[in-house]
Amino acid sequence: MQIDNTFFQFRNVTLTRFSRSFKLIRDIMNGNAFISSRSLNWEWWTRLDNFSTTILTRPIIKNKRCSCGTQSDCFESGGVYDGQTDEQIFAIPGWNVGCSAVETLLHSTLECFYDQNCIDSLLFHIPNDDFQSPRVNFSAINSSRESRFDRNTSIQNIVDQLFIEEWKWNSSYLSFYNQCAPISCSYQIRRNDHFMHTVSQLLGLYGGLTTSLRFTIPLIVKTIFKIRNRFRRNTVISME
């Protein structure tokens, strides 16, 4: 039981420490407003009639209401867009574009990569340069393999679990005992002597009563005498 409790504590502490450290790094990146190279959170812009050498930046607005300049959890549907009309041509299921590459990954799922049709559609909409090597064929993830993570589980949840499918440990007290190989074992039990303990308690009780009665009995006696003397001094006079 002690070994099992030690293991459970180690597992929980490991997951908690990683989550806290990872969250701190994300907060530092978002708080310092580092500009994404893919213009996911900020974009460079300038007016054509402005001849100043200073190039301004403005935050990206997700879904027309969430600003990456003030929030780090903004996201919108990801997919393939037309470069001229900015119209979405193909939406990737479970893929959400955030204010950075890290936030995009964490807010998304891997459900498209379990579907071969989805992968083929994605590759079809990605432009291919004729001067490059031929397009590579990607196979979907084998869905027949058992996993404790569902297809629509966010990558954030998988990261919080350190991508670990199962924690295994083997504990054997017999192996531990044989490895230790003790020659002899001894133990001590501390207990009180019942007779001496009882006598000391009675003596303590007697001493306490003696001390308390030494102060209370004189007061009680004085009070009784005062009451008696007061009744003796009272006289009854009959009036005709």
C-alpha positions as CSV (number, residue, x, y, z in Angstrom):
1,M,0.0,0.0,0.0
2,Q,2.8,2.4,0.8
3,I,4.5,1.6,-2.6
4,D,1.3,2.2,-4.4
5,N,0.7,5.5,-2.6
6,T,4.2,6.6,-3.5
7,F,3.7,5.8,-7.1
8,F,0.3,7.6,-7.3
9,Q,1.9,10.7,-5.6
10,F,4.8,10.6,-8.1
11,R,2.4,10.5,-11.1
12,N,0.2,13.3,-9.9
13,V,3.2,15.5,-8.9
14,T,4.8,14.9,-12.3
15,L,1.7,15.9,-14.3
16,T,1.1,18.9,-12.1
17,R,4.6,20.2,-12.4
18,F,4.7,19.9,-16.2
19,S,1.4,21.6,-16.6
20,R,2.4,24.5,-14.4
21,S,5.8,24.9,-16.2
22,F,4.2,24.7,-19.6
23,K,1.4,27.2,-18.6
24,L,4.1,29.6,-17.3
25,I,6.0,29.5,-20.6
26,R,2.8,30.1,-22.6
27,D,1.9,33.1,-20.4
28,I,5.3,34.6,-20.8
29,M,5.1,34.3,-24.6
30,N,1.6,35.8,-24.7
31,G,2.4,38.5,-22.1
32,N,5.5,39.7,-24.0
33,A,3.4,39.9,-27.2
34,F,6.0,38.1,-29.4
35,I,4.9,38.5,-33.0
36,S,4.2,35.2,-34.8
37,S,6.0,34.6,-38.0
38,R,2.7,33.4,-39.5
39,S,0.9,36.6,-38.5
40,L,-1.4,34.7,-36.2
41,N,-1.5,37.3,-33.4
42,W,-0.1,40.5,-34.8
43,E,0.3,41.9,-38.3
44,W,2.5,44.6,-39.8
45,W,0.6,47.4,-41.5
46,T,1.2,50.9,-42.7
47,R,-0.8,53.6,-44.5
48,L,0.2,54.3,-48.1
49,D,0.1,58.0,-47.6
50,N,2.4,57.8,-44.5
51,F,6.1,58.2,-45.3
52,S,7.3,57.5,-41.8
53,T,9.9,54.7,-41.4
54,T,8.0,53.3,-38.4
55,I,6.0,50.3,-39.2
56,L,2.9,49.8,-37.0
57,T,1.4,46.6,-35.8
58,R,-2.2,45.7,-35.1
59,P,-3.7,42.6,-33.4
60,I,-5.5,39.9,-35.3
61,I,-9.2,39.6,-34.7
62,K,-10.5,36.0,-34.5
63,N,-14.1,35.4,-35.5
64,K,-14.6,39.2,-35.7
65,R,-14.9,39.6,-32.0
66,C,-11.8,38.2,-30.1
67,S,-8.6,40.2,-30.3
68,C,-5.2,38.4,-29.9
69,G,-3.9,41.7,-28.5
70,T,-5.8,41.3,-25.3
71,Q,-6.6,37.6,-25.1
72,S,-4.5,34.5,-25.8
73,D,-7.4,31.9,-26.1
74,C,-8.9,33.3,-29.4
75,F,-9.3,30.8,-32.2
76,E,-11.2,30.3,-35.4
77,S,-11.8,27.4,-37.8
78,G,-8.7,26.3,-39.6
79,G,-8.4,25.1,-43.2
80,V,-7.3,26.1,-46.7
81,Y,-8.2,29.7,-47.7
82,D,-8.2,31.6,-51.0
83,G,-5.3,34.0,-51.0
84,Q,-7.2,36.7,-52.9
85,T,-10.7,36.5,-51.5
86,D,-9.8,35.1,-48.1
87,E,-12.6,32.6,-48.5
88,Q,-12.3,29.2,-46.8
89,I,-12.0,26.5,-49.5
90,F,-11.6,23.5,-47.2
91,A,-12.2,23.3,-43.5
92,I,-10.1,20.9,-41.5
93,P,-12.3,19.0,-39.0
94,G,-11.1,19.7,-35.4
95,W,-8.5,22.2,-36.4
96,N,-8.6,25.6,-34.8
97,V,-6.2,28.4,-35.5
98,G,-5.2,30.3,-32.4
99,C,-3.0,33.3,-31.7
100,S,0.2,31.3,-32.0
101,A,1.4,28.0,-33.4
102,V,1.4,26.5,-29.9
103,E,-2.1,27.7,-29.1
104,T,-3.3,26.4,-32.5
105,L,-1.9,23.0,-31.8
106,L,-3.3,22.8,-28.3
107,H,-6.8,23.9,-29.3
108,S,-7.0,21.4,-32.1
109,T,-7.7,17.7,-32.4
110,L,-6.2,14.8,-34.5
111,E,-9.6,13.6,-35.8
112,C,-8.8,14.5,-39.4
113,F,-5.6,12.4,-39.4
114,Y,-7.7,9.3,-38.5
115,D,-9.7,9.8,-41.7
116,Q,-8.0,9.0,-45.0
117,N,-10.6,10.9,-47.0
118,C,-9.9,14.0,-44.9
119,I,-6.2,13.7,-45.5
120,D,-6.6,13.2,-49.2
121,S,-8.9,16.3,-49.4
122,L,-6.3,18.3,-47.5
123,L,-3.5,17.3,-49.8
124,F,-5.6,18.0,-52.8
125,H,-6.2,21.6,-51.7
126,I,-2.6,22.3,-50.8
127,P,-0.8,23.8,-53.8
128,N,2.1,21.8,-55.2
129,D,5.1,23.3,-56.9
130,D,6.1,21.6,-60.1
131,F,9.8,22.2,-59.4
132,Q,9.6,20.2,-56.1
133,S,9.5,16.5,-55.6
134,P,6.2,14.7,-56.3
135,R,3.5,14.9,-53.7
136,V,3.9,12.4,-50.8
137,N,1.0,10.1,-49.9
138,F,0.1,10.1,-46.2
139,S,-1.7,7.2,-44.5
140,A,-4.3,7.8,-41.8
141,I,-3.6,6.8,-38.2
142,N,-4.5,3.3,-37.5
143,S,-7.9,3.6,-35.6
144,S,-8.0,-0.1,-34.7
145,R,-5.3,0.3,-32.0
146,E,-6.8,0.9,-28.6
147,S,-6.1,4.2,-26.9
148,R,-7.5,5.9,-23.9
149,F,-7.7,9.2,-25.9
150,D,-10.7,9.6,-28.3
151,R,-10.3,11.0,-31.7
152,N,-11.9,14.3,-30.7
153,T,-9.7,14.7,-27.6
154,S,-8.0,18.1,-27.7
155,I,-4.2,18.0,-27.9
156,Q,-4.2,20.2,-24.7
157,N,-5.6,17.2,-22.8
158,I,-3.2,14.8,-24.4
159,V,-0.3,17.1,-23.5
160,D,-1.5,17.4,-19.9
161,Q,-1.2,13.6,-19.7
162,L,2.3,13.7,-21.2
163,F,1.1,11.6,-24.2
164,I,1.2,8.6,-21.9
165,E,-1.3,5.8,-22.7
166,E,-0.8,3.8,-19.6
167,W,1.2,4.0,-16.4
168,K,2.7,0.6,-15.4
169,W,4.6,-0.3,-12.3
170,N,5.7,-3.6,-10.8
171,S,6.0,-3.7,-7.0
172,S,7.0,-6.8,-5.0
173,Y,7.6,-6.7,-1.3
174,L,9.1,-10.2,-1.4
175,S,11.7,-9.1,-4.0
176,F,12.4,-6.0,-1.9
177,Y,12.9,-8.3,1.2
178,N,15.1,-10.7,-0.6
179,Q,17.3,-7.9,-2.0
180,C,17.6,-6.4,1.4
181,A,18.5,-9.9,2.8
182,P,18.3,-9.1,6.5
183,I,20.0,-11.5,8.9
184,S,17.7,-10.7,11.8
185,C,14.8,-8.4,12.6
186,S,13.9,-6.8,15.9
187,Y,11.3,-4.3,17.0
188,Q,10.4,-2.3,20.1
189,I,7.1,-1.5,21.6
190,R,6.7,1.4,24.1
191,R,4.0,0.9,26.6
192,N,3.3,2.3,30.1
193,D,3.4,0.2,33.3
194,H,-0.3,0.0,34.2
195,F,0.2,-0.4,37.9
196,M,2.6,2.5,38.3
197,H,0.5,4.6,35.9
198,T,-2.6,4.0,38.0
199,V,-0.9,4.8,41.3
200,S,0.6,8.1,39.9
201,Q,-2.8,9.1,38.6
202,L,-4.4,8.5,42.0
203,L,-1.7,10.4,43.8
204,G,-2.0,13.3,41.4
205,L,-5.8,13.3,41.9
206,Y,-5.4,13.2,45.7
207,G,-2.8,16.0,45.7
208,G,-5.1,18.1,43.5
209,L,-8.1,17.6,45.8
210,T,-6.0,18.4,48.9
211,T,-4.7,21.6,47.5
212,S,-8.1,22.8,46.3
213,L,-9.9,21.9,49.5
214,R,-7.3,23.7,51.5
215,F,-8.4,27.0,50.0
216,T,-12.1,26.3,49.6
217,I,-13.1,24.8,53.0
218,P,-12.1,28.0,55.1
219,L,-14.2,30.1,52.7
220,I,-17.2,27.8,53.1
221,V,-16.9,27.8,56.9
222,K,-16.6,31.6,57.1
223,T,-19.7,32.0,54.9
224,I,-21.7,29.6,57.1
225,F,-20.8,31.5,60.2
226,K,-21.7,34.8,58.7
227,I,-25.1,33.5,57.7
228,R,-25.7,32.1,61.2
229,N,-24.7,35.3,63.0
230,R,-27.0,37.4,60.8
231,F,-30.0,35.3,61.8
232,R,-29.1,35.6,65.5
233,R,-29.0,39.4,65.4
234,N,-32.5,39.6,63.9
235,T,-35.2,40.3,66.5
236,V,-39.0,40.2,66.1
237,I,-40.9,43.1,67.8
238,S,-44.7,42.7,68.0
239,M,-46.7,45.8,67.5
240,E,-50.1,46.1,69.3
